[in-house]
Amino acid sequence: MIRILHTADWHIGQLFHEYDRTYEHQQFLYWLLETLKEEQIDALLISGDVFDSSNPSAASIRMFYSFLNQSVKQNPDLQIIVTAGNHDSASRLESPKPLLESSNIHIVGVVEKNDDGRVDYAKICIPLKDKEGNTEAWCIAAPFLRMGDYPSIPDCANSYAEGVTAFYKDTYEYVASLKEPGQAIIAMGHLHAQQAEVGDIDKMERLIMGGIECISAAAFNKKIRYVALGHIHKAQRIGGKEHIRYSGSPLPMSFSETHYKHQVIVFNVGNDAISNLKSVEIPVSVPLMRIPAVHSSLTEVLASLSRLKVFKGDLCTSPYLEVRVLLDGPEPGLRHKIETALSGKNYRLAKIDVRYQSATTTSRKETAIDPEQLNQLQPIEVFYKVYQTKYNTAVPSALEKLFQQVAQEINELEV
């Protein structure tokens, strides 16, 4: 029997509303080192998006490879499998692959092909062994699949979904031919599964192929004992299946995750079955706060901020703060007023979420204007329409005069 830990979507190097997250990522990795030891993990699976960008900083790279080095030093029998996500540079991630494999660290960034153009399945099918060297399971270590990695299916409704499904089918058939009785098959993937519940940051990610990139849980053979997914940042089961899971990201990616518990997944594999599957909660090193609980008037917001107690801690642990304001119209100097109310309290103002009072929404219908109609509108008319749409009120006379002044100055420059 072997014990496996599944994690994904670390996004090392990410900024949170322009604030550096090095401290948070380092605290997570320290915690993970301890968890590997406490849970007596034999295999660590990291399902993509190790880094937040394809060109990570030297500090981010050093952090990751230092973690790998410490992991195998503290756990000499530990196997580590890392696959590339869509944020990673596949070739850069696996560049030290020949050196790391001597330490039982396998990195799969690209799907290699044989001379005949067929997938080299041996490169992505990795045996997982117990401490005595016996193979307990085979891991399909599939990275984020790009066009050319998966088979081209002619005359199909969804070339991506059907191509990825065919990729997993063919890879399963290959590894099934290798396994012996009692050995299990598990799979990794960095993809968007159908019916996955997405968070705010997932919605912002550009869809791969216009919304048709979702993969069904049926893409994974029923005899695959566990599917370790990455890409979606919220931990969850897929298709009602206990064994097909996203581990979720270890750090919060948006303020919508203020009360969300981040986790890794741990389970045992033995005798071609999984057991003792559980989630292990990741401690929060930097809290997220929303003030107030609901959008409120600026007067109420400033009063709430003034009542905030001073956070007693160093800068790297001070909470990220989202301030929620409800306004009737533009508020000059809004950020300055909020920053003044927070002065000396040791919070990091990450976001000001502004909403505007709306007298009625039923009368506001969005109508398209063709280019000819738009050309007939004067700049002041466009300004009126935009202002009315955003703030649901007439343009104040003082602001109208300023706009007219600017428009006149531009006209004079053009003459």
Secondary structure, 3 states (H helix, E strand, C coil): CEEEEEECCCCECCEECCEECHHHHHHHHHHHHHHHHHCCCCEEEEECCCECCCCCCHHHHHHHHHHHHHHHHHCCCCEEEEECCCCCCHHHHCCCHHHHHHHCEEEECCCCECCCCCECHHHCEEEEECCCCCEEEEEEECCCCCCCCCCCCCCCCCHHHHHHHHHHHHHHHHHHCCCCCCCEEEEEEECCECCCCCCHHHHHCCCCCCCCCCECHHHCCCCCCEEEEECCCCCEEECCEEEEEECCCCCCCCHHHCCCCCEEEEEEEECCEEEEEEEEECCCCCCEEEEEEEEECHHHHHHHHHHCCCCCCCHHHCCEEEEEEEECCCCCCHHHHHHHHHCCCCCEEEEEEEEECCCCCCCCCCCCCCHHHHHHCCHHHHHHHHHHHHHCCCCCHHHHHHHHHHHHHHHHHHC
